[in-house]
């Protein structure tokens, strides 16, 4: 069995004194693909928000590689986890390549520029998702193409190498 990389233990979470999740537990294993399915309002988004550190739980634990995600350094979490939300609020006047390069920031010191390794990883992510011909296009030029928008979001997450 693959290593557990994200673990949820007895998680309770919600909004404004309204509990949405009550005692949820699950393990996410390295190399596996997971889907969270259910009817509207059942807590899918609340679970994702809590697991990605965007919503603090009322109780329970979210462990990233065995450490409490809410007590882990933000940069370290960003190096290990990438989350694609339902909507994208990325800047539209930058190129595809520039947006994908942003995925490397969690792996560098704030003052450091890109190096050869960063460039190779960005080029790999762009090629892997078939975006090579579009890498110099502005984001706003892809906004009307739903599939390309989603593909771009995936491409942007790959350089993080979570």
C-alpha positions in Angstrom: 0.0 0.0 0.0 1.2 3.5 -0.8 2.2 6.0 1.9 -0.6 8.1 3.5 0.2 11.8 2.5 -3.0 13.5 3.8 -5.1 12.2 6.7 -8.3 13.5 8.1 -9.3 12.4 11.6 -12.7 13.0 13.2 -13.1 16.3 11.3 -16.0 18.6 12.3 -16.3 21.9 10.3 -18.9 24.4 9.2 -19.8 28.0 8.9 -21.3 30.4 11.5 -22.3 27.8 14.0 -23.8 25.6 11.4 -21.9 22.2 11.3 -21.5 20.8 7.8 -19.0 18.0 8.5 -19.4 15.8 11.5 -16.7 13.3 12.4 -15.3 12.7 8.9 -12.1 10.5 8.7 -10.2 9.5 5.6 -6.7 8.8 4.3 -5.2 10.0 1.0 -2.5 7.8 -0.4 0.4 8.9 -2.6 -0.1 8.1 -6.3 -3.9 7.6 -6.0 -6.7 9.6 -7.6 -9.7 10.4 -5.5 -13.1 11.9 -6.2 -15.5 13.5 -3.7 -19.0 13.0 -4.9 -22.4 13.8 -3.4 -25.5 16.0 -3.7 -25.4 19.8 -3.5 -24.9 21.0 0.0 -23.5 17.8 1.5 -20.1 19.3 2.4 -17.8 18.4 -0.5 -16.5 22.0 -0.8 -16.3 22.4 3.0 -14.2 19.2 3.1 -11.8 20.4 0.4 -11.5 23.9 2.0 -10.7 22.3 5.4 -8.2 19.8 4.0 -6.5 22.6 2.1 -6.2 24.9 5.1 -8.7 27.4 3.8 -11.2 26.7 6.6 -10.3 26.0 10.2 -12.1 23.0 11.6 -14.2 23.1 14.8 -12.5 19.9 15.9 -10.5 17.0 14.5 -7.2 17.0 12.6 -5.9 17.4 9.1 -2.4 15.8 8.8 -0.1 16.5 5.9 2.7 13.9 6.0 1.8 13.3 9.7 2.0 17.0 10.8 -1.0 19.2 11.6 -1.6 21.2 8.4 -2.8 24.2 10.5 0.5 24.3 12.4 2.8 23.7 9.4 4.7 26.5 7.7 2.6 27.9 4.7 5.6 27.6 2.3 6.0 23.9 3.2 2.3 23.2 2.7 2.5 24.9 -0.7 5.5 22.7 -1.6 3.6 19.6 -0.9 0.0 20.4 -1.9 -1.7 22.0 -4.9 -5.5 22.6 -4.9 -7.5 23.4 -8.0 -10.7 25.1 -6.9 -14.0 25.4 -8.8 -13.2 28.8 -10.1 -10.0 30.6 -11.2 -9.2 34.2 -10.3 -5.8 34.3 -12.0 -4.5 37.4 -13.6 -5.5 37.7 -17.2 -2.8 40.0 -18.7 0.2 37.6 -18.2 1.3 34.8 -20.4 0.5 31.1 -19.8 4.2 30.5 -19.2 4.4 33.3 -16.5 1.4 31.9 -14.7 2.9 28.4 -14.7 6.2 29.8 -13.4 4.3 31.1 -10.4 4.0 27.4 -9.3 7.7 27.4 -8.5 7.6 30.2 -6.0 7.0 28.0 -3.1 10.3 26.2 -3.8 12.5 29.3 -3.8 13.8 32.0 -1.5 11.8 35.2 -2.0 14.7 37.0 -3.5 15.9 34.2 -5.8 15.1 34.2 -9.5 14.5 31.2 -11.6 17.3 28.8 -12.3 17.8 26.0 -14.8 16.0 23.5 -12.7 12.9 25.8 -12.4 13.0 26.4 -16.2 13.1 22.7 -16.9 10.2 21.9 -14.6 8.1 24.7 -16.1 8.8 23.5 -19.6 8.0 19.9 -18.6 4.6 21.0 -17.1 3.7 23.0 -20.2 4.7 20.1 -22.5 3.0 17.5 -20.4 -0.3 19.2 -20.7 0.0 20.1 -24.4 0.2 23.8 -23.8 3.5 24.4 -25.6 1.9 26.2 -28.6 0.0 28.5 -26.2 2.7 29.3 -23.7 3.3 32.8 -25.0 -0.5 33.7 -25.2 -2.1 35.9 -22.7 -4.5 34.3 -20.2 -7.3 36.5 -21.3 -7.0 35.0 -24.8 -8.0 31.6 -23.4 -10.8 32.7 -21.2 -13.6 31.8 -23.6 -12.3 28.2 -24.0 -13.6 26.3 -20.9 -11.4 23.2 -21.6 -8.2 25.4 -22.0 -9.0 27.3 -18.8 -9.1 24.0 -16.8 -6.1 22.6 -18.6 -4.2 25.8 -17.7 -5.1 25.5 -14.0 -3.8 21.9 -14.1 -0.6 23.1 -15.8 -0.1 25.8 -13.2 -0.2 23.2 -10.4 2.3 20.8 -11.9 5.5 22.8 -11.3 4.8 22.7 -7.6 5.4 18.9 -7.8 3.2 18.2 -4.8 
